[in-house]
């Protein structure tokens, strides 16, 4: 009780001292955080804004005598000149690195603000801003693959000390492969379609790959997912075609980022393809993509789980035999099972019912799975499979 009374008395003294300091400095309390209108000086504020000069964007190319008390910085203002400048009082020497973009005061020619790297807007738009609410339990038929993926991606980001204690480096990347549409942290997530890196002009694809990793390095932790990696990661051929040469440049830059000299920090790379046989051996060798995880067709238990996942968000009758439905869908993908559930709902809507029955699911299996098998076996369409 005595200790608490001392604390309360000290708090009261502190509040009184703060009040006295505010009175002496002219600070008055306000609900809006603004000074009273009587104290506003709009003319002086306007003059201050007009007197401020815009900064020049430059790049710091060299730091001279970095270990001394008075280092100098060589900056390059594009299409203008090079200068040797100092830092302003608002910037610490540790804030500036060689190769960094900086803001330079036009009058004093001092570096007064470090700038983020220049990133192409096309690359910036690849970052996924909205975090999906899908969890691991929502992915059916791939329990073993999920465990392998979490071991490579999650564990190094959440528990890096385990790798430090053992003296090993965590895997850098993972290749996910399997049949088309087999299955579908707080880290930043960047999704890239392989065909987006195939550009019209020479060097554009490689530049986008380079800026992609530059943006990833600015994040605390980042996952880069390359979908359809076979669009740029195919085996190289010496045919002299200009378009293929541009694709190869993008792939070489990607390999340089995966296995180059620049540290990648907490960046994990995932790649997905339906054609692992077409990828260049240099891209998928150990050290670049240390793990290859196959997402094959789900087994009976996996298909049953997928049926239950999709049915839990539907209005269905009780005691539906999901294992029976799974047995009627051999060699089916998760996308086909989802289509069966959607079609079962359509049968219920046609019958003017509010819930889907087991009969609806059986008819949906007949319509989706068997008609698709018949379509796939038709000689006219065999070339598309």
One Martini backbone bead per residue (centre of mass of N, CA, C, O) as a GRO file, in nm:
protein
  385
    1UNK     BB    1   0.058   0.062  -0.020
    2UNK     BB    2   0.302   0.253   0.000
    3UNK     BB    3   0.401   0.220  -0.292
    4UNK     BB    4   0.146   0.329  -0.435
    5UNK     BB    5   0.149   0.613  -0.305
    6UNK     BB    6   0.417   0.700  -0.430
    7UNK     BB    7   0.333   0.670  -0.725
    8UNK     BB    8   0.096   0.870  -0.721
    9UNK     BB    9   0.264   1.117  -0.633
   10UNK     BB   10   0.454   1.118  -0.876
   11UNK     BB   11   0.236   1.151  -1.094
   12UNK     BB   12   0.135   1.424  -0.995
   13UNK     BB   13   0.404   1.574  -1.028
   14UNK     BB   14   0.434   1.527  -1.331
   15UNK     BB   15   0.172   1.670  -1.419
   16UNK     BB   16   0.248   1.948  -1.304
   17UNK     BB   17   0.508   1.988  -1.470
   18UNK     BB   18   0.377   1.967  -1.751
   19UNK     BB   19   0.186   2.206  -1.714
   20UNK     BB   20   0.411   2.419  -1.669
   21UNK     BB   21   0.559   2.377  -1.938
   22UNK     BB   22   0.318   2.451  -2.124
   23UNK     BB   23   0.287   2.740  -2.017
   24UNK     BB   24   0.577   2.842  -2.089
   25UNK     BB   25   0.553   2.746  -2.410
   26UNK     BB   26   0.233   2.778  -2.509
   27UNK     BB   27   0.080   2.518  -2.456
   28UNK     BB   28  -0.242   2.393  -2.557
   29UNK     BB   29  -0.517   2.231  -2.512
   30UNK     BB   30  -0.669   1.994  -2.758
   31UNK     BB   31  -0.898   1.799  -2.924
   32UNK     BB   32  -0.757   1.832  -3.227
   33UNK     BB   33  -0.438   1.934  -3.203
   34UNK     BB   34  -0.487   2.240  -3.231
   35UNK     BB   35  -0.463   2.551  -3.243
   36UNK     BB   36  -0.596   2.828  -3.194
   37UNK     BB   37  -0.711   3.055  -3.425
   38UNK     BB   38  -0.561   3.305  -3.292
   39UNK     BB   39  -0.263   3.155  -3.358
   40UNK     BB   40  -0.280   3.182  -3.647
   41UNK     BB   41  -0.039   3.190  -3.945
   42UNK     BB   42  -0.104   3.179  -4.269
   43UNK     BB   43   0.105   3.358  -4.409
   44UNK     BB   44   0.359   3.217  -4.298
   45UNK     BB   45   0.290   2.933  -4.398
   46UNK     BB   46   0.275   3.003  -4.700
   47UNK     BB   47   0.566   3.110  -4.724
   48UNK     BB   48   0.706   2.848  -4.640
   49UNK     BB   49   0.597   2.670  -4.869
   50UNK     BB   50   0.711   2.852  -5.106
   51UNK     BB   51   1.022   2.831  -5.009
   52UNK     BB   52   1.017   2.546  -5.076
   53UNK     BB   53   1.222   2.316  -5.229
   54UNK     BB   54   1.272   2.089  -5.441
   55UNK     BB   55   1.409   1.787  -5.482
   56UNK     BB   56   1.674   1.598  -5.584
   57UNK     BB   57   1.740   1.312  -5.770
   58UNK     BB   58   1.980   1.073  -5.660
   59UNK     BB   59   2.295   0.884  -5.664
   60UNK     BB   60   2.496   0.694  -5.461
   61UNK     BB   61   2.824   0.589  -5.567
   62UNK     BB   62   3.011   0.708  -5.318
   63UNK     BB   63   3.213   0.653  -5.019
   64UNK     BB   64   3.418   0.871  -4.839
   65UNK     BB   65   3.539   0.793  -4.555
   66UNK     BB   66   3.335   0.611  -4.375
   67UNK     BB   67   3.512   0.591  -4.089
   68UNK     BB   68   3.491   0.875  -4.046
   69UNK     BB   69   3.363   1.180  -3.921
   70UNK     BB   70   3.383   1.304  -4.243
   71UNK     BB   71   3.207   1.206  -4.479
   72UNK     BB   72   3.177   1.149  -4.829
   73UNK     BB   73   2.953   1.208  -5.122
   74UNK     BB   74   2.884   1.062  -5.429
   75UNK     BB   75   2.677   1.211  -5.672
   76UNK     BB   76   2.416   1.140  -5.927
   77UNK     BB   77   2.274   1.349  -6.158
   78UNK     BB   78   2.074   1.303  -6.398
   79UNK     BB   79   2.175   1.477  -6.672
   80UNK     BB   80   2.414   1.662  -6.522
   81UNK     BB   81   2.596   1.568  -6.244
   82UNK     BB   82   2.869   1.555  -6.018
   83UNK     BB   83   2.897   1.524  -5.651
   84UNK     BB   84   3.036   1.645  -5.343
   85UNK     BB   85   2.883   1.567  -5.032
   86UNK     BB   86   2.679   1.608  -4.758
   87UNK     BB   87   2.507   1.591  -4.466
   88UNK     BB   88   2.245   1.642  -4.299
   89UNK     BB   89   2.103   1.661  -3.982
   90UNK     BB   90   1.864   1.439  -4.055
   91UNK     BB   91   2.109   1.246  -4.131
   92UNK     BB   92   2.258   0.942  -4.108
   93UNK     BB   93   2.523   0.749  -4.207
   94UNK     BB   94   2.354   0.470  -4.184
   95UNK     BB   95   2.131   0.556  -4.413
   96UNK     BB   96   2.372   0.534  -4.620
   97UNK     BB   97   2.431   0.385  -4.941
   98UNK     BB   98   2.554   0.238  -5.195
   99UNK     BB   99   2.318   0.295  -5.461
  100UNK     BB  100   2.135   0.500  -5.342
  101UNK     BB  101   1.855   0.686  -5.323
  102UNK     BB  102   1.838   1.051  -5.312
  103UNK     BB  103   1.780   1.360  -5.150
  104UNK     BB  104   1.853   1.695  -5.274
  105UNK     BB  105   1.950   1.999  -5.204
  106UNK     BB  106   1.957   2.273  -5.416
  107UNK     BB  107   2.125   2.481  -5.240
  108UNK     BB  108   2.337   2.293  -5.055
  109UNK     BB  109   2.398   2.008  -5.140
  110UNK     BB  110   2.234   1.792  -4.954
  111UNK     BB  111   2.160   1.514  -4.783
  112UNK     BB  112   1.803   1.474  -4.657
  113UNK     BB  113   1.707   1.189  -4.802
  114UNK     BB  114   1.609   0.871  -4.823
  115UNK     BB  115   1.530   0.645  -5.087
  116UNK     BB  116   1.363   0.433  -5.249
  117UNK     BB  117   1.352   0.213  -5.476
  118UNK     BB  118   1.310   0.176  -5.812
  119UNK     BB  119   0.984   0.073  -5.919
  120UNK     BB  120   0.791  -0.085  -6.117
  121UNK     BB  121   0.452  -0.082  -6.135
  122UNK     BB  122   0.421  -0.374  -6.234
  123UNK     BB  123   0.567  -0.495  -5.985
  124UNK     BB  124   0.396  -0.372  -5.754
  125UNK     BB  125   0.122  -0.520  -5.848
  126UNK     BB  126   0.218  -0.816  -5.752
  127UNK     BB  127   0.129  -0.746  -5.484
  128UNK     BB  128  -0.048  -0.886  -5.218
  129UNK     BB  129  -0.269  -0.719  -5.010
  130UNK     BB  130  -0.482  -0.930  -4.967
  131UNK     BB  131  -0.564  -1.147  -4.715
  132UNK     BB  132  -0.642  -1.454  -4.699
  133UNK     BB  133  -0.871  -1.696  -4.523
  134UNK     BB  134  -0.695  -1.932  -4.589
  135UNK     BB  135  -0.616  -2.252  -4.476
  136UNK     BB  136  -0.482  -2.560  -4.435
  137UNK     BB  137  -0.770  -2.695  -4.383
  138UNK     BB  138  -0.872  -2.604  -4.688
  139UNK     BB  139  -0.666  -2.830  -4.783
  140UNK     BB  140  -0.710  -3.111  -4.975
  141UNK     BB  141  -0.507  -3.401  -5.038
  142UNK     BB  142  -0.211  -3.249  -4.901
  143UNK     BB  143  -0.058  -3.311  -4.627
  144UNK     BB  144   0.237  -3.382  -4.699
  145UNK     BB  145   0.297  -3.126  -4.870
  146UNK     BB  146   0.247  -2.919  -4.645
  147UNK     BB  147   0.471  -3.011  -4.455
  148UNK     BB  148   0.705  -2.958  -4.651
  149UNK     BB  149   0.644  -2.656  -4.697
  150UNK     BB  150   0.666  -2.561  -4.400
  151UNK     BB  151   0.961  -2.653  -4.359
  152UNK     BB  152   1.078  -2.447  -4.581
  153UNK     BB  153   0.916  -2.171  -4.516
  154UNK     BB  154   0.833  -2.127  -4.213
  155UNK     BB  155   1.070  -2.212  -4.028
  156UNK     BB  156   1.290  -1.998  -4.124
  157UNK     BB  157   1.106  -1.746  -4.038
  158UNK     BB  158   1.023  -1.837  -3.730
  159UNK     BB  159   1.305  -2.043  -3.685
  160UNK     BB  160   1.627  -1.957  -3.739
  161UNK     BB  161   1.785  -2.079  -3.490
  162UNK     BB  162   1.793  -2.376  -3.579
  163UNK     BB  163   1.998  -2.334  -3.813
  164UNK     BB  164   2.223  -2.197  -3.650
  165UNK     BB  165   2.279  -2.429  -3.446
  166UNK     BB  166   2.349  -2.639  -3.693
  167UNK     BB  167   2.497  -2.490  -3.943
  168UNK     BB  168   2.266  -2.423  -4.158
  169UNK     BB  169   2.097  -2.371  -4.460
  170UNK     BB  170   1.821  -2.287  -4.585
  171UNK     BB  171   1.612  -2.322  -4.818
  172UNK     BB  172   1.536  -2.119  -5.100
  173UNK     BB  173   1.353  -2.325  -5.277
  174UNK     BB  174   1.044  -2.427  -5.457
  175UNK     BB  175   0.896  -2.699  -5.640
  176UNK     BB  176   0.578  -2.715  -5.795
  177UNK     BB  177   0.414  -3.019  -5.906
  178UNK     BB  178   0.160  -3.121  -6.153
  179UNK     BB  179  -0.136  -3.142  -6.237
  180UNK     BB  180  -0.384  -2.968  -6.345
  181UNK     BB  181  -0.550  -2.854  -6.086
  182UNK     BB  182  -0.501  -3.025  -5.821
  183UNK     BB  183  -0.433  -2.779  -5.605
  184UNK     BB  184  -0.467  -2.511  -5.403
  185UNK     BB  185   0.180  -1.527  -4.259
  186UNK     BB  186   0.295  -1.216  -4.253
  187UNK     BB  187   0.401  -1.215  -4.519
  188UNK     BB  188   0.489  -1.112  -4.808
  189UNK     BB  189   0.309  -1.136  -5.127
  190UNK     BB  190   0.428  -1.252  -5.451
  191UNK     BB  191   0.275  -1.266  -5.774
  192UNK     BB  192   0.390  -1.454  -6.065
  193UNK     BB  193   0.371  -1.464  -6.404
  194UNK     BB  194   0.569  -1.587  -6.641
  195UNK     BB  195   0.453  -1.418  -6.890
  196UNK     BB  196   0.518  -1.127  -6.763
  197UNK     BB  197   0.844  -1.164  -6.831
  198UNK     BB  198   0.761  -1.145  -7.134
  199UNK     BB  199   0.909  -0.915  -7.338
  200UNK     BB  200   0.957  -0.704  -7.609
  201UNK     BB  201   1.212  -0.587  -7.489
  202UNK     BB  202   1.532  -0.564  -7.430
  203UNK     BB  203   1.576  -0.642  -7.079
  204UNK     BB  204   1.295  -0.624  -6.931
  205UNK     BB  205   1.270  -0.897  -6.783
  206UNK     BB  206   1.532  -0.872  -6.613
  207UNK     BB  207   1.451  -0.608  -6.471
  208UNK     BB  208   1.198  -0.718  -6.328
  209UNK     BB  209   1.343  -0.930  -6.159
  210UNK     BB  210   1.528  -0.733  -6.009
  211UNK     BB  211   1.297  -0.552  -5.885
  212UNK     BB  212   1.153  -0.777  -5.736
  213UNK     BB  213   1.389  -0.829  -5.530
  214UNK     BB  214   1.413  -0.541  -5.427
  215UNK     BB  215   1.131  -0.530  -5.301
  216UNK     BB  216   1.167  -0.780  -5.115
  217UNK     BB  217   1.407  -0.653  -4.940
  218UNK     BB  218   1.209  -0.430  -4.801
  219UNK     BB  219   1.107  -0.665  -4.644
  220UNK     BB  220   1.089  -0.860  -4.373
  221UNK     BB  221   0.906  -1.071  -4.536
  222UNK     BB  222   0.909  -1.301  -4.832
  223UNK     BB  223   0.695  -1.425  -5.097
  224UNK     BB  224   0.771  -1.583  -5.409
  225UNK     BB  225   0.541  -1.654  -5.680
  226UNK     BB  226   0.587  -1.871  -5.958
  227UNK     BB  227   0.383  -1.899  -6.219
  228UNK     BB  228   0.450  -2.061  -6.488
  229UNK     BB  229   0.775  -2.111  -6.519
  230UNK     BB  230   0.796  -2.235  -6.816
  231UNK     BB  231   0.793  -1.957  -6.971
  232UNK     BB  232   1.120  -1.902  -6.861
  233UNK     BB  233   1.241  -2.215  -6.766
  234UNK     BB  234   1.335  -2.338  -7.012
  235UNK     BB  235   1.518  -2.501  -7.207
  236UNK     BB  236   1.809  -2.445  -7.380
  237UNK     BB  237   1.858  -2.310  -7.715
  238UNK     BB  238   2.056  -2.282  -8.027
  239UNK     BB  239   1.860  -2.084  -8.255
  240UNK     BB  240   1.865  -1.745  -8.253
  241UNK     BB  241   1.616  -1.639  -8.129
  242UNK     BB  242   1.508  -1.346  -7.998
  243UNK     BB  243   1.282  -1.433  -7.801
  244UNK     BB  244   1.448  -1.655  -7.655
  245UNK     BB  245   1.673  -1.468  -7.553
  246UNK     BB  246   1.491  -1.301  -7.364
  247UNK     BB  247   1.404  -1.537  -7.185
  248UNK     BB  248   1.695  -1.614  -7.098
  249UNK     BB  249   1.758  -1.352  -6.949
  250UNK     BB  250   1.544  -1.384  -6.731
  251UNK     BB  251   1.652  -1.656  -6.623
  252UNK     BB  252   1.942  -1.564  -6.551
  253UNK     BB  253   1.850  -1.354  -6.343
  254UNK     BB  254   1.704  -1.553  -6.160
  255UNK     BB  255   1.955  -1.727  -6.096
  256UNK     BB  256   2.119  -1.493  -5.974
  257UNK     BB  257   1.918  -1.439  -5.737
  258UNK     BB  258   1.929  -1.731  -5.618
  259UNK     BB  259   2.282  -1.759  -5.659
  260UNK     BB  260   2.411  -1.510  -5.580
  261UNK     BB  261   2.584  -1.260  -5.391
  262UNK     BB  262   2.330  -1.153  -5.289
  263UNK     BB  263   2.153  -1.115  -5.021
  264UNK     BB  264   1.807  -1.232  -4.945
  265UNK     BB  265   1.718  -1.307  -4.683
  266UNK     BB  266   1.365  -1.326  -4.614
  267UNK     BB  267   1.349  -1.511  -4.893
  268UNK     BB  268   1.099  -1.697  -5.066
  269UNK     BB  269   1.074  -1.947  -5.328
  270UNK     BB  270   0.808  -2.019  -5.554
  271UNK     BB  271   0.724  -2.286  -5.787
  272UNK     BB  272   0.508  -2.351  -6.076
  273UNK     BB  273   0.412  -2.659  -6.261
  274UNK     BB  274   0.313  -2.894  -6.533
  275UNK     BB  275   0.630  -2.897  -6.668
  276UNK     BB  276   0.915  -3.026  -6.543
  277UNK     BB  277   1.059  -3.144  -6.810
  278UNK     BB  278   1.115  -2.835  -6.940
  279UNK     BB  279   1.322  -2.755  -6.747
  280UNK     BB  280   1.607  -2.622  -6.650
  281UNK     BB  281   1.862  -2.769  -6.479
  282UNK     BB  282   1.989  -2.502  -6.358
  283UNK     BB  283   1.726  -2.412  -6.199
  284UNK     BB  284   1.673  -2.710  -6.032
  285UNK     BB  285   1.908  -2.719  -5.872
  286UNK     BB  286   2.083  -2.752  -5.609
  287UNK     BB  287   2.056  -2.424  -5.433
  288UNK     BB  288   1.788  -2.317  -5.563
  289UNK     BB  289   1.598  -2.587  -5.573
  290UNK     BB  290   1.584  -2.802  -5.309
  291UNK     BB  291   1.272  -2.856  -5.361
  292UNK     BB  292   1.041  -3.121  -5.467
  293UNK     BB  293   0.685  -3.096  -5.502
  294UNK     BB  294   0.421  -3.322  -5.540
  295UNK     BB  295   0.089  -3.269  -5.678
  296UNK     BB  296  -0.117  -3.500  -5.677
  297UNK     BB  297  -0.365  -3.693  -5.685
  298UNK     BB  298  -0.608  -3.761  -5.486
  299UNK     BB  299  -0.715  -3.966  -5.267
  300UNK     BB  300  -0.970  -4.091  -5.098
  301UNK     BB  301  -0.926  -3.916  -4.845
  302UNK     BB  302  -0.888  -3.648  -4.999
  303UNK     BB  303  -1.164  -3.641  -5.146
  304UNK     BB  304  -1.335  -3.643  -4.892
  305UNK     BB  305  -1.223  -3.378  -4.775
  306UNK     BB  306  -1.304  -3.196  -5.012
  307UNK     BB  307  -1.606  -3.240  -4.990
  308UNK     BB  308  -1.632  -3.126  -4.698
  309UNK     BB  309  -1.525  -2.843  -4.750
  310UNK     BB  310  -1.749  -2.758  -4.964
  311UNK     BB  311  -2.006  -2.847  -4.789
  312UNK     BB  312  -1.976  -2.650  -4.536
  313UNK     BB  313  -2.084  -2.393  -4.729
  314UNK     BB  314  -2.344  -2.556  -4.752
  315UNK     BB  315  -2.681  -2.664  -4.802
  316UNK     BB  316  -2.713  -2.973  -4.643
  317UNK     BB  317  -2.775  -3.277  -4.574
  318UNK     BB  318  -2.760  -3.524  -4.370
  319UNK     BB  319  -2.570  -3.808  -4.417
  320UNK     BB  320  -2.358  -3.784  -4.628
  321UNK     BB  321  -2.169  -3.993  -4.851
  322UNK     BB  322  -1.854  -3.898  -4.918
  323UNK     BB  323  -1.705  -4.164  -4.978
  324UNK     BB  324  -1.884  -4.248  -5.212
  325UNK     BB  325  -1.825  -4.001  -5.389
  326UNK     BB  326  -1.518  -4.051  -5.401
  327UNK     BB  327  -1.540  -4.333  -5.547
  328UNK     BB  328  -1.688  -4.193  -5.805
  329UNK     BB  329  -1.394  -4.008  -5.824
  330UNK     BB  330  -1.160  -4.107  -5.995
  331UNK     BB  331  -0.894  -3.917  -6.072
  332UNK     BB  332  -0.959  -3.647  -5.926
  333UNK     BB  333  -0.974  -3.320  -5.882
  334UNK     BB  334  -1.041  -3.048  -5.693
  335UNK     BB  335  -1.196  -2.897  -5.921
  336UNK     BB  336  -1.399  -3.125  -5.985
  337UNK     BB  337  -1.525  -3.143  -5.702
  338UNK     BB  338  -1.626  -2.855  -5.695
  339UNK     BB  339  -1.810  -2.887  -5.942
  340UNK     BB  340  -1.995  -3.094  -5.813
  341UNK     BB  341  -2.102  -2.911  -5.583
  342UNK     BB  342  -2.219  -2.692  -5.767
  343UNK     BB  343  -2.412  -2.881  -5.928
  344UNK     BB  344  -2.579  -2.971  -5.683
  345UNK     BB  345  -2.693  -2.687  -5.632
  346UNK     BB  346  -2.836  -2.663  -5.909
  347UNK     BB  347  -3.035  -2.896  -5.864
  348UNK     BB  348  -3.176  -2.763  -5.618
  349UNK     BB  349  -3.274  -2.508  -5.766
  350UNK     BB  350  -3.449  -2.651  -5.982
  351UNK     BB  351  -3.624  -2.792  -5.733
  352UNK     BB  352  -3.688  -2.576  -5.509
  353UNK     BB  353  -3.452  -2.599  -5.297
  354UNK     BB  354  -3.252  -2.531  -4.991
  355UNK     BB  355  -3.121  -2.817  -5.026
  356UNK     BB  356  -2.879  -3.062  -5.063
  357UNK     BB  357  -2.860  -3.382  -5.179
  358UNK     BB  358  -2.737  -3.688  -5.251
  359UNK     BB  359  -2.870  -3.700  -5.529
  360UNK     BB  360  -2.739  -3.445  -5.639
  361UNK     BB  361  -2.448  -3.552  -5.622
  362UNK     BB  362  -2.486  -3.798  -5.809
  363UNK     BB  363  -2.573  -3.633  -6.058
  364UNK     BB  364  -2.316  -3.458  -6.065
  365UNK     BB  365  -2.120  -3.687  -6.120
  366UNK     BB  366  -2.244  -3.772  -6.387
  367UNK     BB  367  -2.207  -3.493  -6.530
  368UNK     BB  368  -1.902  -3.424  -6.471
  369UNK     BB  369  -1.719  -3.680  -6.472
  370UNK     BB  370  -1.837  -3.850  -6.712
  371UNK     BB  371  -1.844  -3.627  -6.928
  372UNK     BB  372  -1.541  -3.563  -6.913
  373UNK     BB  373  -1.442  -3.845  -6.991
  374UNK     BB  374  -1.583  -3.845  -7.267
  375UNK     BB  375  -1.444  -3.592  -7.379
  376UNK     BB  376  -1.144  -3.697  -7.346
  377UNK     BB  377  -1.201  -3.964  -7.539
  378UNK     BB  378  -1.236  -3.797  -7.778
  379UNK     BB  379  -1.058  -3.779  -8.064
  380UNK     BB  380  -1.098  -3.472  -8.125
  381UNK     BB  381  -0.982  -3.397  -7.805
  382UNK     BB  382  -0.704  -3.543  -7.743
  383UNK     BB  383  -0.500  -3.302  -7.812
  384UNK     BB  384  -0.581  -3.138  -7.529
  385UNK     BB  385  -0.447  -3.372  -7.311
   0.00000   0.00000   0.00000
